[in-house]
Amino acid sequence: MPTVIVTGDADELVNPVKHAYPLHSEIGHSELVVLPAAGHMLPHTRPEAVVNALRSAAKARPAQV
């Protein structure tokens, strides 16, 4: 299953080193996108970056019908 993990490197609520990086290591073929100078509320503070990460992943893995 395609999985994109989007995190901010300045997230003080959910530390990316403790959570996003290990999650990425455990999910085979996942993609990790780390947004610089971004905190916890990425869909609110960096919506375009989140959408771009998801679009990029969707283009890389076309739907199988």
C-alpha positions as CSV (number, residue, x, y, z in Angstrom):
1,M,0.0,0.0,0.0
2,P,1.5,3.4,-1.0
3,T,2.3,5.4,2.1
4,V,3.5,9.0,2.3
5,I,4.6,10.3,5.7
6,V,4.7,14.1,5.8
7,T,6.3,15.7,8.8
8,G,7.8,19.1,9.8
9,D,11.4,19.2,11.1
10,A,10.3,21.7,13.8
11,D,7.4,19.7,15.1
12,E,7.6,19.9,18.9
13,L,4.5,17.9,19.6
14,V,5.3,14.8,17.7
15,N,9.1,14.5,17.3
16,P,9.9,13.4,13.8
17,V,13.1,11.7,14.8
18,K,11.2,9.6,17.4
19,H,8.1,8.9,15.2
20,A,8.3,9.7,11.5
21,Y,11.7,8.3,10.8
22,P,11.1,5.0,12.6
23,L,7.7,4.7,11.0
24,H,9.3,5.3,7.6
25,S,11.8,2.5,8.3
26,E,9.1,0.1,9.3
27,I,6.8,0.6,6.3
28,G,8.4,-0.8,3.2
29,H,8.4,1.4,0.2
30,S,7.0,4.4,2.1
31,E,8.0,7.9,1.2
32,L,9.1,10.4,3.9
33,V,8.7,14.1,3.2
34,V,10.3,16.4,5.8
35,L,9.2,20.0,5.5
36,P,11.9,22.4,6.7
37,A,10.9,25.0,9.4
38,A,7.5,23.4,9.7
39,G,5.7,22.4,12.9
40,H,2.8,20.1,13.8
41,M,-0.2,21.6,11.9
42,L,1.0,21.0,8.4
43,P,-2.4,20.9,6.6
44,H,-3.1,24.3,8.1
45,T,0.3,26.0,8.0
46,R,1.8,24.4,4.8
47,P,-1.2,23.1,2.8
48,E,0.5,23.5,-0.6
49,A,3.5,21.5,0.5
50,V,1.3,18.7,1.8
51,V,-0.7,18.6,-1.4
52,N,2.4,18.6,-3.5
53,A,3.9,15.7,-1.5
54,L,0.7,13.7,-2.0
55,R,0.4,14.6,-5.7
56,S,4.0,13.6,-6.3
57,A,3.5,10.2,-4.7
58,A,0.2,9.7,-6.6
59,K,2.0,10.4,-9.9
60,A,4.8,8.0,-9.1
61,R,2.3,5.2,-8.4
62,P,-0.5,5.2,-11.0
63,A,-3.7,3.4,-10.0
64,Q,-3.9,-0.2,-10.8
65,V,-7.3,-1.1,-12.3
